[in-house]
Amino acid sequence: MNPRASAATGVLAVGAALTVSELLAAVFDVPESPLLAVAQHAVDLTPAPLIKPIIDLVGTADKPLAVAVTVVVLLALGAVAGRAWIERRQVSLTLVGGFTALGTLAVLTRPEPSAAAVVATVAGAAAALAVLHLLQDRLAEDAPDGTRRSFLVGAAVVLVGIVASGVGGQLLAERRRRRAELERARASLDLPLEPTSTPAGADLGIDGQRPWTTPNRDFYRIDTALSPPLLDASEWSLRIHGLVDREITVTYDDLVARGLTEAWVTLCCVSNEVGGDLIGNANWSGVPMADLLAEAGVQDGADCLLSTSVDGWTCGTPLEAVTDGRNALLAVGMNGEPLPVRHGFPVRQVIPGLYGYVSATKWVVDWEVTRFAEVEAYWTQRGWGERGPIKTQSRIDLPAPNSTVRAGQQVIAGVAWHQHTGISAVEVRVDEGDWVGATIGEVDTVDTWVQWSVPWDATPGRHTIEVRATDADGRVQTQERADVLPDGATGWHSVDVAAQA
């Protein structure tokens, strides 16, 4: 029997298993399909030393990459099962059984285990066995002269079925997603949100510079969810427990009825490299987190708020950062609109002064008031710092790195930030010359970035431009380069540009 054809039967069998399970997951509207559940476990089990190089290489494409790698591995194992079917069938059956057990375990150990997801997993395994039987039998029946007409016809039928079920599953899943998002939007129409406008003087209005207010569609997204959870606002609640005088549960309506506070806050990811763009500024609408904790009554000795997302991700936040009077919010609105699903709908945390991995929990459903000595959150378990305070940073947006500009009058512009401390000065130098003070945009909060600009008389030739910021406490941004691991990058941002006459 042709070994390549045998291997192809295994690949097609895995393809059938995946598309059938995904189709049924969409039909049953399960929270997380078997494929996503397995891929998510692979992400969670990836050793911390490997995570940083992967993020450096692929950036925000890490989630599609995790799914793609999972599919490739399964297809490769399917090829092995196909080749072993005739002479070592026990190996093939063991592999299929292993696929089924892995998928079942994955869906049952997710934060929202689903019997329907188990059914989808088992149905996928049954489809794989059916395809193996069908195509291997056709291979055995084909003419001894090498003609594989029966096998090719069967393979074509299976391939059409895979494509049809795959497309159908995706269309159905997307339709359900759109419907769920519309339902959520309708449920949020009564939110007392007003259109937001950038404060006067904050945006310097320089052509080509990124705006001071980051539009929702452009705001960076970094989280561990392969697919954003679809959580209905009417079913959302937050449980507050642990070292509190009284355990309380807050519903979405309860939260909104407390009245909303608005705050401009810049969020930044700890994975943001020097000069990186994993940062954004928005106007958030929500309820002060401190008010809820006060109602629960925080007990002496507590120093950590362990928050948990609906998908099981955990975040350890210094309790002081929530209760010291800063605008730490349970946000329901973003730039005058209900939170987008991908940014945490229906409710997320926004806490100035801390990197997102220790503060900005999306889809938050649980608070445990506790002690850092007793808990380890998701990223802390993987080698990242425990408390994640923001570091002073500045970035050059104009001119762009490795760009060419006309010699003569140009402008150097960018942003600088140190949330909840503020920026007092920004300086720029060209080719290691004298530092020149920049004009800084006017903001009435220390919780956002500031735009800055410096006029530049560019002479012909190549130039290196550097920037540094001074925070509101008088501390000058360090030149020392440090990696993002374990608690955020440091160093001056620089760009190389060419000026032509």
LOKOL-283233 format. One record per residue (C-alpha): x negated, y negated, z; residue number from 1. Coordinates in nm, 4 decimals. Each point is the difference from the previous one (the first is absolute). Last residue first. Layout:
N
- X / Y / Z / NUM;
...
This chain:
501
- -1.8670 / -6.8645 / 0.0215 / 501;
- 0.0409 / 0.3420 / 0.1520 / 500;
- 0.0280 / 0.0814 / 0.3679 / 499;
- -0.0431 / 0.3623 / 0.1139 / 498;
- 0.1442 / 0.1463 / 0.3167 / 497;
- -0.1144 / 0.2226 / 0.2851 / 496;
- 0.2344 / 0.0244 / 0.2970 / 495;
- -0.0646 / 0.0081 / 0.3748 / 494;
- 0.1988 / 0.1005 / 0.3050 / 493;
- -0.1789 / -0.0364 / 0.3317 / 492;
- -0.0126 / 0.2997 / 0.2308 / 491;
- 0.2319 / 0.2095 / 0.2165 / 490;
- 0.2227 / 0.3011 / -0.0630 / 489;
- 0.2600 / 0.1396 / 0.2404 / 488;
- 0.0258 / 0.2277 / 0.3020 / 487;
- -0.1656 / 0.3388 / -0.0555 / 486;
- -0.0614 / 0.0025 / -0.2937 / 485;
- 0.0403 / -0.3074 / -0.2221 / 484;
- -0.3759 / -0.0108 / -0.0526 / 483;
- -0.2145 / -0.2707 / 0.1534 / 482;
- -0.2036 / -0.2737 / -0.1639 / 481;
- -0.1554 / -0.2574 / 0.2268 / 480;
- 0.0739 / -0.3542 / -0.1185 / 479;
- 0.2180 / -0.0648 / 0.3024 / 478;
- 0.2886 / -0.2450 / -0.0202 / 477;
- -0.0751 / -0.3043 / 0.2136 / 476;
- 0.1658 / -0.0142 / 0.3426 / 475;
- 0.1389 / -0.3415 / 0.0887 / 474;
- 0.3141 / 0.1196 / 0.1799 / 473;
- 0.2142 / -0.1024 / -0.2976 / 472;
- -0.1934 / 0.2357 / -0.2258 / 471;
- -0.2900 / -0.0982 / -0.2221 / 470;
- -0.0025 / 0.1307 / -0.3550 / 469;
- -0.2691 / 0.1098 / -0.2452 / 468;
- -0.0250 / -0.0109 / -0.3774 / 467;
- -0.2632 / 0.0920 / -0.2569 / 466;
- -0.0437 / -0.0887 / -0.3680 / 465;
- -0.2737 / 0.1545 / -0.2149 / 464;
- -0.0800 / -0.1765 / -0.3271 / 463;
- -0.1002 / 0.0813 / -0.3552 / 462;
- -0.0840 / -0.2760 / -0.2458 / 461;
- 0.1310 / -0.3406 / -0.1046 / 460;
- 0.0717 / -0.2376 / 0.2911 / 459;
- 0.3341 / 0.0178 / 0.1791 / 458;
- 0.1062 / -0.3207 / 0.1763 / 457;
- 0.2142 / 0.1600 / 0.2682 / 456;
- 0.3036 / -0.1333 / 0.1867 / 455;
- 0.0771 / 0.2038 / 0.3163 / 454;
- 0.3279 / 0.1718 / 0.0875 / 453;
- 0.1746 / 0.1674 / 0.2927 / 452;
- 0.3203 / 0.1962 / 0.0577 / 451;
- 0.0791 / 0.0990 / 0.3556 / 450;
- 0.0954 / 0.3428 / 0.1344 / 449;
- 0.2809 / 0.0364 / 0.2437 / 448;
- 0.0517 / 0.0444 / 0.3750 / 447;
- -0.1594 / -0.3226 / 0.1203 / 446;
- 0.3134 / -0.1964 / -0.0875 / 445;
- 0.0766 / -0.3535 / -0.1161 / 444;
- -0.1764 / 0.0351 / -0.3353 / 443;
- -0.1713 / -0.2663 / -0.2094 / 442;
- -0.2247 / 0.1279 / -0.2783 / 441;
- -0.3746 / -0.0298 / 0.0516 / 440;
- -0.2413 / -0.2198 / -0.1959 / 439;
- -0.3407 / 0.1640 / 0.0027 / 438;
- -0.3225 / -0.0983 / 0.1746 / 437;
- -0.3215 / 0.0419 / -0.1999 / 436;
- -0.2842 / 0.2250 / 0.1147 / 435;
- -0.3326 / -0.0952 / -0.1497 / 434;
- -0.1573 / 0.2194 / -0.2645 / 433;
- -0.0097 / 0.3800 / -0.0017 / 432;
- 0.0883 / 0.0130 / -0.3726 / 431;
- 0.3307 / -0.1776 / 0.0640 / 430;
- 0.1349 / -0.0629 / 0.3488 / 429;
- 0.3489 / -0.0077 / 0.1398 / 428;
- 0.1345 / -0.0921 / 0.3428 / 427;
- 0.3372 / 0.0563 / 0.1662 / 426;
- 0.1090 / -0.1667 / 0.3224 / 425;
- 0.2475 / 0.0237 / 0.2890 / 424;
- 0.1613 / 0.3374 / -0.0698 / 423;
- 0.2592 / 0.1524 / 0.2342 / 422;
- -0.0099 / 0.2168 / 0.3102 / 421;
- 0.3254 / 0.1907 / -0.0384 / 420;
- -0.1075 / 0.1254 / -0.3411 / 419;
- -0.3574 / -0.0618 / -0.1044 / 418;
- 0.0261 / -0.0927 / -0.3649 / 417;
- -0.1643 / -0.1603 / -0.3018 / 416;
- 0.1267 / -0.0505 / -0.3542 / 415;
- -0.1497 / -0.0962 / -0.3350 / 414;
- -0.1203 / -0.2822 / -0.2179 / 413;
- -0.3018 / -0.1207 / -0.1947 / 412;
- 0.0940 / -0.2760 / -0.2426 / 411;
- -0.1718 / -0.0999 / -0.3215 / 410;
- -0.1484 / -0.3203 / -0.1395 / 409;
- -0.2775 / 0.0679 / -0.2468 / 408;
- -0.1171 / 0.3190 / -0.1672 / 407;
- 0.2887 / 0.2050 / -0.1357 / 406;
- 0.0732 / 0.3225 / 0.1828 / 405;
- -0.1024 / 0.3630 / -0.0506 / 404;
- 0.1228 / 0.2722 / 0.2342 / 403;
- -0.2046 / 0.2564 / 0.1878 / 402;
- 0.2193 / -0.0378 / 0.3094 / 401;
- 0.2961 / -0.2352 / -0.0472 / 400;
- -0.0553 / -0.3730 / 0.0386 / 399;
- 0.2141 / -0.0402 / 0.1971 / 398;
- 0.1293 / 0.2553 / 0.2516 / 397;
- -0.2844 / -0.0222 / 0.2524 / 396;
- 0.0827 / 0.1718 / 0.3284 / 395;
- -0.0358 / -0.0757 / 0.3685 / 394;
- 0.0011 / 0.2178 / 0.3100 / 393;
- 0.0127 / -0.0384 / 0.3771 / 392;
- 0.0701 / 0.3366 / 0.1598 / 391;
- 0.3430 / 0.1339 / 0.0975 / 390;
- 0.0206 / 0.2122 / 0.3162 / 389;
- 0.0272 / 0.3774 / -0.0590 / 388;
- 0.0844 / 0.1551 / 0.3395 / 387;
- -0.1184 / 0.3625 / -0.0064 / 386;
- -0.2565 / -0.0070 / -0.2775 / 385;
- 0.0198 / 0.2531 / -0.2825 / 384;
- -0.1345 / 0.3559 / 0.0295 / 383;
- 0.2857 / 0.2115 / -0.1286 / 382;
- 0.1854 / 0.0393 / 0.3283 / 381;
- 0.0021 / -0.3799 / 0.0194 / 380;
- 0.1738 / 0.0004 / -0.3374 / 379;
- 0.3068 / 0.1935 / 0.1171 / 378;
- 0.0243 / -0.1304 / 0.3577 / 377;
- -0.1798 / 0.1415 / 0.3013 / 376;
- 0.1745 / 0.0083 / 0.3362 / 375;
- -0.0736 / 0.0294 / 0.3725 / 374;
- -0.2906 / -0.2387 / 0.0579 / 373;
- 0.1690 / -0.2545 / -0.2277 / 372;
- 0.2787 / -0.0216 / 0.2554 / 371;
- 0.3763 / 0.0232 / -0.0566 / 370;
- 0.3116 / -0.1803 / -0.1152 / 369;
- 0.1496 / 0.2326 / -0.2592 / 368;
- 0.1794 / -0.1660 / -0.2861 / 367;
- 0.1943 / 0.1970 / -0.2620 / 366;
- 0.1768 / -0.0622 / -0.3315 / 365;
- -0.2363 / -0.2127 / -0.2116 / 364;
- 0.0542 / 0.0116 / -0.3773 / 363;
- -0.3307 / -0.1852 / -0.0356 / 362;
- -0.2523 / -0.0351 / 0.2824 / 361;
- -0.2070 / -0.3180 / -0.0329 / 360;
- -0.2093 / -0.0047 / 0.3173 / 359;
- -0.2985 / 0.2300 / 0.0397 / 358;
- -0.0445 / 0.1033 / -0.3655 / 357;
- 0.1044 / -0.3460 / -0.1152 / 356;
- -0.3016 / -0.1823 / 0.1346 / 355;
- 0.0739 / -0.2141 / 0.3026 / 354;
- 0.0311 / -0.3750 / 0.0485 / 353;
- 0.3671 / -0.0449 / -0.0825 / 352;
- 0.2474 / 0.2812 / 0.0707 / 351;
- 0.2637 / 0.1021 / -0.2580 / 350;
- 0.1943 / 0.3182 / 0.0736 / 349;
- 0.2502 / 0.1584 / -0.2363 / 348;
- 0.3768 / 0.0357 / -0.0330 / 347;
- 0.2391 / 0.1044 / -0.2815 / 346;
- -0.1994 / 0.0206 / -0.2150 / 345;
- -0.3768 / 0.0386 / 0.0430 / 344;
- -0.1890 / -0.1696 / -0.2819 / 343;
- 0.0784 / 0.2592 / -0.2672 / 342;
- 0.3712 / -0.0276 / 0.0756 / 341;
- -0.0055 / -0.3782 / -0.0495 / 340;
- 0.0817 / -0.1923 / 0.3190 / 339;
- 0.3155 / -0.2067 / -0.0352 / 338;
- -0.0791 / -0.3242 / -0.1830 / 337;
- -0.1073 / -0.3481 / 0.1155 / 336;
- -0.3712 / 0.0639 / -0.0397 / 335;
- 0.0186 / 0.3289 / 0.1883 / 334;
- 0.2894 / 0.0948 / 0.2244 / 333;
- 0.0698 / 0.2667 / 0.2622 / 332;
- -0.3096 / -0.0570 / 0.2120 / 331;
- -0.0569 / 0.1288 / 0.3515 / 330;
- -0.2195 / -0.2923 / 0.0804 / 329;
- -0.3216 / -0.0962 / 0.1776 / 328;
- -0.0048 / -0.3793 / -0.0249 / 327;
- -0.2552 / -0.0616 / 0.2762 / 326;
- 0.1168 / -0.0418 / 0.3595 / 325;
- -0.2380 / 0.2343 / 0.1805 / 324;
- 0.2360 / 0.3006 / 0.0001 / 323;
- -0.0695 / 0.1831 / -0.3254 / 322;
- -0.3748 / -0.0594 / -0.0155 / 321;
- -0.0275 / 0.0904 / 0.3692 / 320;
- 0.1486 / 0.3424 / -0.0672 / 319;
- -0.2989 / 0.0898 / -0.2165 / 318;
- 0.1559 / 0.1890 / -0.2918 / 317;
- -0.0336 / 0.3727 / -0.0686 / 316;
- 0.1573 / 0.1104 / -0.3272 / 315;
- 0.1587 / 0.3323 / -0.0946 / 314;
- 0.1149 / 0.1460 / -0.3311 / 313;
- 0.2854 / 0.2498 / 0.0403 / 312;
- 0.2005 / -0.0831 / -0.3151 / 311;
- 0.2546 / -0.2030 / 0.2012 / 310;
- -0.2882 / -0.2123 / 0.1221 / 309;
- -0.1330 / 0.0221 / 0.3541 / 308;
- -0.1135 / -0.2760 / 0.2312 / 307;
- -0.2368 / 0.0525 / 0.2920 / 306;
- -0.0061 / -0.3218 / 0.2020 / 305;
- -0.3127 / -0.0018 / 0.2142 / 304;
- -0.1168 / -0.1635 / 0.3245 / 303;
- 0.2339 / 0.1419 / 0.2661 / 302;
- -0.1392 / -0.0176 / 0.3542 / 301;
- 0.2961 / -0.1783 / 0.1548 / 300;
- 0.3384 / 0.0835 / -0.1525 / 299;
- 0.1586 / -0.1714 / -0.2987 / 298;
- 0.3664 / -0.0863 / 0.0545 / 297;
- 0.2331 / 0.1208 / -0.2761 / 296;
- 0.1468 / -0.3481 / -0.0476 / 295;
- -0.3469 / -0.1510 / 0.0093 / 294;
- -0.1122 / 0.2459 / -0.2652 / 293;
- 0.2873 / -0.1054 / -0.2228 / 292;
- -0.0771 / -0.3690 / 0.0439 / 291;
- -0.3714 / 0.0558 / -0.0635 / 290;
- 0.0730 / 0.1444 / -0.3438 / 289;
- 0.1382 / -0.3336 / -0.1136 / 288;
- 0.2875 / 0.0591 / -0.2453 / 287;
- -0.0370 / -0.0351 / -0.3734 / 286;
- -0.0607 / -0.2103 / -0.3071 / 285;
- -0.3430 / 0.0044 / -0.1659 / 284;
- -0.1419 / -0.2708 / -0.2257 / 283;
- -0.2810 / 0.1557 / -0.1997 / 282;
- -0.3764 / 0.0054 / -0.0482 / 281;
- -0.1917 / 0.2837 / -0.1594 / 280;
- -0.3146 / 0.2086 / 0.0424 / 279;
- -0.1469 / 0.3066 / -0.1661 / 278;
- -0.1627 / -0.2285 / -0.2578 / 277;
- -0.3697 / 0.0535 / 0.0693 / 276;
- -0.2799 / -0.2581 / 0.0254 / 275;
- -0.1710 / 0.1944 / 0.2791 / 274;
- 0.1794 / 0.3356 / -0.0059 / 273;
- 0.3570 / 0.0350 / 0.1252 / 272;
- 0.0309 / 0.3429 / 0.1603 / 271;
- 0.1128 / -0.1594 / 0.3284 / 270;
- 0.3057 / -0.1227 / -0.1879 / 269;
- 0.1014 / -0.3642 / 0.0355 / 268;
- 0.3312 / -0.1643 / 0.0853 / 267;
- 0.0475 / -0.3774 / -0.0094 / 266;
- 0.2858 / -0.1291 / 0.2133 / 265;
- 0.2509 / -0.2815 / -0.0530 / 264;
- 0.2670 / 0.0361 / 0.2646 / 263;
- 0.3794 / -0.0004 / 0.0072 / 262;
- 0.2082 / 0.1001 / 0.3010 / 261;
- 0.3254 / 0.1875 / -0.0362 / 260;
- 0.2924 / 0.0167 / 0.2379 / 259;
- 0.0757 / 0.2730 / 0.2525 / 258;
- 0.2806 / 0.1253 / -0.2259 / 257;
- -0.2606 / 0.1230 / -0.2494 / 256;
- -0.1441 / 0.2458 / 0.2503 / 255;
- 0.3309 / 0.1312 / 0.1264 / 254;
- 0.1178 / 0.0499 / -0.3580 / 253;
- -0.3144 / 0.1995 / -0.0780 / 252;
- 0.0378 / 0.2131 / 0.3118 / 251;
- -0.2057 / -0.0347 / 0.3194 / 250;
- -0.0575 / 0.2856 / 0.2434 / 249;
- -0.1066 / -0.0652 / 0.3579 / 248;
- -0.2003 / 0.1811 / 0.2647 / 247;
- -0.0100 / -0.1858 / 0.3321 / 246;
- -0.2868 / -0.1032 / 0.2240 / 245;
- -0.2544 / 0.0653 / -0.2713 / 244;
- -0.3155 / 0.2110 / -0.0178 / 243;
- 0.1378 / 0.2286 / -0.2737 / 242;
- 0.3097 / -0.0966 / -0.1957 / 241;
- 0.1320 / -0.2283 / -0.2740 / 240;
- 0.2090 / 0.1787 / -0.2661 / 239;
- 0.0592 / -0.1977 / -0.3176 / 238;
- 0.3056 / 0.0693 / -0.2131 / 237;
- 0.0804 / 0.0272 / -0.3681 / 236;
- 0.3155 / 0.1755 / -0.1207 / 235;
- 0.1777 / -0.3108 / -0.1307 / 234;
- -0.3289 / -0.1215 / -0.1469 / 233;
- -0.0292 / 0.3111 / -0.2142 / 232;
- -0.3550 / 0.1304 / -0.0257 / 231;
- -0.1534 / 0.0912 / -0.3334 / 230;
- -0.3574 / 0.0840 / 0.0938 / 229;
- -0.2596 / -0.1339 / -0.2459 / 228;
- -0.1556 / 0.2898 / -0.1971 / 227;
- -0.3550 / 0.1175 / 0.0615 / 226;
- 0.0233 / -0.1617 / 0.3430 / 225;
- -0.3459 / -0.0655 / 0.1461 / 224;
- 0.0111 / -0.3784 / -0.0175 / 223;
- -0.1555 / -0.2846 / -0.2000 / 222;
- 0.2198 / -0.2315 / -0.2059 / 221;
- -0.1236 / -0.3363 / -0.1208 / 220;
- 0.2478 / -0.2810 / -0.0550 / 219;
- 0.0489 / -0.0710 / -0.3691 / 218;
- 0.3711 / 0.0858 / -0.0247 / 217;
- 0.0708 / -0.1787 / 0.3274 / 216;
- -0.1545 / -0.3229 / -0.1293 / 215;
- -0.3121 / -0.1109 / 0.1924 / 214;
- 0.0364 / -0.3545 / 0.1311 / 213;
- -0.3276 / -0.1961 / -0.0231 / 212;
- -0.0002 / 0.0644 / -0.3739 / 211;
- -0.2932 / 0.1681 / -0.1740 / 210;
- -0.2254 / -0.2505 / -0.1679 / 209;
- 0.0180 / -0.0354 / -0.3774 / 208;
- 0.1024 / -0.3655 / -0.0022 / 207;
- -0.0604 / -0.1582 / 0.3384 / 206;
- 0.3209 / -0.0915 / 0.1803 / 205;
- -0.1646 / -0.0600 / 0.3381 / 204;
- 0.2675 / 0.2102 / 0.1693 / 203;
- 0.0342 / -0.0881 / 0.3691 / 202;
- 0.0653 / -0.3699 / -0.0546 / 201;
- 0.3766 / 0.0181 / 0.0340 / 200;
- 0.1144 / 0.3324 / 0.1438 / 199;
- 0.0741 / 0.2658 / -0.2640 / 198;
- 0.3728 / 0.0501 / -0.0454 / 197;
- 0.2259 / 0.2638 / 0.1443 / 196;
- 0.3542 / 0.0874 / -0.1017 / 195;
- 0.2120 / 0.0483 / 0.3142 / 194;
- 0.0740 / 0.3262 / 0.1741 / 193;
- 0.2924 / 0.0505 / 0.2375 / 192;
- 0.0398 / 0.3678 / -0.0890 / 191;
- 0.3546 / 0.0682 / -0.1165 / 190;
- -0.1137 / 0.1477 / -0.3316 / 189;
- -0.2010 / 0.2712 / 0.1744 / 188;
- 0.2364 / 0.2925 / -0.0488 / 187;
- 0.0285 / -0.0982 / -0.3650 / 186;
- -0.3783 / 0.0149 / -0.0387 / 185;
- -0.0095 / 0.3373 / 0.1683 / 184;
- 0.2674 / 0.1348 / -0.2305 / 183;
- -0.1908 / -0.1355 / -0.2991 / 182;
- -0.3180 / 0.1675 / 0.1221 / 181;
- 0.1798 / 0.3297 / 0.0462 / 180;
- 0.1464 / -0.0198 / -0.3496 / 179;
- -0.3396 / -0.0726 / -0.1498 / 178;
- -0.1544 / 0.2907 / 0.1866 / 177;
- 0.2837 / 0.2362 / -0.0977 / 176;
- -0.0453 / -0.0936 / -0.3651 / 175;
- -0.3753 / 0.0426 / 0.0290 / 174;
- 0.0414 / 0.3449 / 0.1537 / 173;
- 0.2506 / 0.1020 / -0.2687 / 172;
- -0.2224 / -0.1241 / -0.2792 / 171;
- -0.3028 / 0.1716 / 0.1494 / 170;
- 0.1832 / 0.3275 / 0.0518 / 169;
- 0.1459 / -0.0055 / -0.3498 / 168;
- -0.3389 / -0.0699 / -0.1537 / 167;
- -0.1553 / 0.2875 / 0.1903 / 166;
- 0.2946 / 0.2318 / -0.0635 / 165;
- -0.0130 / -0.0693 / -0.3732 / 164;
- -0.3778 / 0.0200 / -0.0250 / 163;
- -0.0150 / 0.3255 / 0.1924 / 162;
- 0.2886 / 0.1494 / -0.1991 / 161;
- -0.1659 / -0.0955 / -0.3271 / 160;
- -0.3202 / 0.1630 / 0.1235 / 159;
- 0.1875 / 0.3159 / 0.0979 / 158;
- 0.1606 / 0.0261 / -0.3436 / 157;
- -0.3356 / -0.0590 / -0.1687 / 156;
- -0.1640 / 0.2649 / 0.2160 / 155;
- 0.2699 / 0.2499 / -0.0931 / 154;
- -0.0424 / -0.0725 / -0.3708 / 153;
- -0.3756 / 0.0224 / 0.0328 / 152;
- 0.0219 / 0.3303 / 0.1875 / 151;
- 0.2284 / 0.1575 / -0.2606 / 150;
- -0.2218 / -0.1184 / -0.2865 / 149;
- -0.3226 / 0.1237 / 0.1557 / 148;
- -0.1438 / 0.1829 / -0.3007 / 147;
- -0.3269 / 0.1642 / 0.1016 / 146;
- 0.0237 / 0.3106 / -0.2177 / 145;
- 0.1379 / 0.1925 / 0.2990 / 144;
- 0.3371 / -0.1764 / -0.0397 / 143;
- 0.1394 / -0.1838 / 0.3001 / 142;
- 0.1814 / 0.1921 / 0.2753 / 141;
- -0.2683 / -0.0480 / 0.2670 / 140;
- -0.0130 / -0.3727 / -0.0619 / 139;
- 0.3778 / -0.0163 / 0.0184 / 138;
- -0.0048 / 0.1763 / 0.3366 / 137;
- -0.2586 / -0.2509 / 0.1267 / 136;
- 0.2196 / -0.2860 / -0.1204 / 135;
- 0.3211 / 0.1055 / 0.1701 / 134;
- -0.1504 / 0.1365 / 0.3214 / 133;
- -0.2223 / -0.3035 / 0.0515 / 132;
- 0.2864 / -0.2386 / -0.0791 / 131;
- 0.2297 / 0.1705 / 0.2503 / 130;
- -0.2694 / -0.0033 / 0.2685 / 129;
- -0.0523 / -0.3756 / -0.0464 / 128;
- 0.3742 / -0.0692 / 0.0033 / 127;
- 0.0320 / 0.1922 / 0.3277 / 126;
- -0.2808 / -0.2111 / 0.1469 / 125;
- 0.1800 / -0.3172 / -0.1056 / 124;
- 0.3217 / 0.1258 / 0.1549 / 123;
- -0.1892 / 0.0629 / 0.3241 / 122;
- -0.1291 / -0.3583 / 0.0064 / 121;
- 0.3375 / -0.1523 / -0.0895 / 120;
- 0.1678 / 0.2054 / 0.2743 / 119;
- -0.2648 / -0.1205 / 0.2468 / 118;
- 0.0710 / -0.3588 / -0.1072 / 117;
- 0.3709 / 0.0611 / 0.0620 / 116;
- -0.0821 / 0.1175 / 0.3517 / 115;
- -0.1591 / -0.3397 / 0.0604 / 114;
- -0.2689 / -0.1126 / 0.2390 / 113;
- -0.0039 / -0.3798 / 0.0541 / 112;
- -0.3333 / -0.0799 / 0.1678 / 111;
- -0.1752 / 0.2621 / -0.2189 / 110;
- -0.0774 / 0.3396 / 0.1511 / 109;
- 0.2802 / 0.1883 / -0.1736 / 108;
- -0.0817 / -0.1342 / -0.3471 / 107;
- -0.3674 / 0.0950 / 0.0236 / 106;
- 0.0592 / 0.3420 / 0.1548 / 105;
- 0.2427 / 0.0908 / -0.2765 / 104;
- -0.2381 / -0.1215 / -0.2711 / 103;
- -0.2925 / 0.1912 / 0.1467 / 102;
- 0.2067 / 0.3149 / 0.0484 / 101;
- 0.1273 / -0.0135 / -0.3560 / 100;
- -0.3414 / -0.0621 / -0.1537 / 99;
- -0.1446 / 0.2815 / 0.2135 / 98;
- 0.2718 / 0.2363 / -0.1155 / 97;
- -0.0819 / -0.0885 / -0.3595 / 96;
- -0.3685 / 0.0623 / 0.0701 / 95;
- 0.0725 / 0.3274 / 0.1775 / 94;
- 0.2213 / 0.1143 / -0.2873 / 93;
- -0.2789 / -0.0676 / -0.2475 / 92;
- -0.2602 / 0.1809 / 0.2099 / 91;
- 0.2366 / 0.2969 / 0.0430 / 90;
- 0.0365 / 0.0096 / -0.3752 / 89;
- -0.3609 / 0.0956 / -0.0476 / 88;
- -0.0125 / 0.1656 / -0.3433 / 87;
- 0.3001 / -0.1569 / -0.1726 / 86;
- 0.0534 / -0.3265 / 0.1894 / 85;
- -0.3632 / -0.0952 / 0.0660 / 84;
- -0.0318 / -0.2351 / -0.2986 / 83;
- 0.3269 / -0.1734 / 0.0855 / 82;
- -0.0865 / -0.0420 / 0.3681 / 81;
- -0.3343 / -0.1592 / -0.0896 / 80;
- 0.1727 / -0.2403 / -0.2403 / 79;
- 0.2445 / -0.0883 / 0.2773 / 78;
- -0.2915 / -0.0800 / 0.2284 / 77;
- -0.1171 / -0.2519 / -0.2586 / 76;
- 0.3495 / -0.1423 / -0.0342 / 75;
- 0.0277 / -0.0417 / 0.3775 / 74;
- -0.3360 / -0.1772 / 0.0180 / 73;
- 0.0955 / -0.2329 / -0.2864 / 72;
- 0.3343 / -0.0834 / 0.1616 / 71;
- -0.1615 / -0.0828 / 0.3347 / 70;
- -0.2624 / -0.2148 / -0.1733 / 69;
- 0.2731 / -0.1917 / -0.1830 / 68;
- 0.1998 / -0.0600 / 0.3198 / 67;
- -0.3056 / -0.1305 / 0.1852 / 66;
- -0.0981 / -0.2141 / -0.2999 / 65;
- 0.3474 / -0.1543 / -0.0182 / 64;
- -0.0471 / -0.1010 / 0.3668 / 63;
- -0.3588 / -0.1217 / -0.0317 / 62;
- 0.0821 / -0.2387 / -0.2869 / 61;
- -0.0201 / -0.2923 / 0.2482 / 60;
- -0.3787 / -0.0046 / -0.0252 / 59;
- -0.1372 / 0.2786 / -0.2227 / 58;
- -0.3727 / 0.0080 / 0.0728 / 57;
- -0.0268 / -0.2012 / 0.3224 / 56;
- 0.3094 / 0.1760 / 0.1381 / 55;
- -0.1580 / 0.3388 / -0.0785 / 54;
- -0.3334 / -0.1030 / 0.1523 / 53;
- 0.1796 / -0.1094 / 0.3232 / 52;
- 0.2139 / 0.3124 / 0.0361 / 51;
- -0.2849 / 0.2513 / -0.0241 / 50;
- -0.1631 / -0.0863 / 0.3337 / 49;
- 0.3477 / 0.0205 / 0.1663 / 48;
- 0.0517 / 0.3655 / -0.0908 / 47;
- 0.3078 / 0.0618 / -0.2193 / 46;
- 0.2597 / 0.1818 / 0.2098 / 45;
- 0.2580 / -0.2799 / -0.0151 / 44;
- -0.0430 / -0.0360 / -0.3770 / 43;
- 0.0438 / 0.3755 / -0.0540 / 42;
- 0.3056 / -0.0096 / 0.2239 / 41;
- 0.1435 / -0.2779 / -0.2176 / 40;
- -0.0673 / 0.2055 / -0.3136 / 39;
- 0.1912 / 0.2945 / 0.1463 / 38;
- 0.2945 / -0.2212 / 0.1000 / 37;
- -0.0030 / -0.1797 / -0.3358 / 36;
- 0.0180 / 0.3327 / -0.1846 / 35;
- 0.2722 / 0.1340 / 0.2314 / 34;
- 0.2157 / -0.3122 / -0.0549 / 33;
- 0.0407 / -0.2562 / 0.2790 / 32;
- 0.3220 / -0.1448 / 0.1457 / 31;
- 0.2193 / 0.2602 / -0.1757 / 30;
- 0.2573 / -0.1279 / -0.2476 / 29;
- 0.1384 / 0.3519 / -0.0562 / 28;
- 0.0001 / -0.0534 / -0.3775 / 27;
- -0.3382 / -0.1773 / 0.0143 / 26;
- -0.1532 / 0.2801 / 0.2066 / 25;
- 0.1595 / 0.2465 / -0.2416 / 24;
- -0.1731 / -0.1662 / -0.2944 / 23;
- -0.3330 / -0.0164 / 0.1844 / 22;
- 0.0195 / 0.3691 / 0.0910 / 21;
- 0.0884 / 0.0960 / -0.3577 / 20;
- -0.2727 / -0.2225 / -0.1432 / 19;
- -0.2710 / 0.1357 / 0.2284 / 18;
- 0.0921 / 0.3657 / -0.0340 / 17;
- 0.0308 / -0.0212 / -0.3774 / 16;
- -0.3424 / -0.1620 / -0.0300 / 15;
- -0.1397 / 0.2676 / 0.2309 / 14;
- 0.1417 / 0.2703 / -0.2274 / 13;
- -0.1292 / -0.1810 / -0.3088 / 12;
- -0.3511 / 0.0026 / 0.1433 / 11;
- 0.0341 / 0.3662 / 0.0935 / 10;
- 0.1211 / 0.0971 / -0.3476 / 9;
- -0.2912 / -0.1961 / -0.1470 / 8;
- -0.2447 / 0.2149 / 0.1961 / 7;
- 0.1444 / 0.3098 / -0.1650 / 6;
- -0.0291 / -0.1646 / -0.3413 / 5;
- -0.3628 / -0.0790 / 0.0703 / 4;
- -0.0663 / 0.3538 / 0.1227 / 3;
- 0.1384 / 0.1578 / -0.3231 / 2;
- 0.1286 / 0.3441 / 0.0892 / 1;
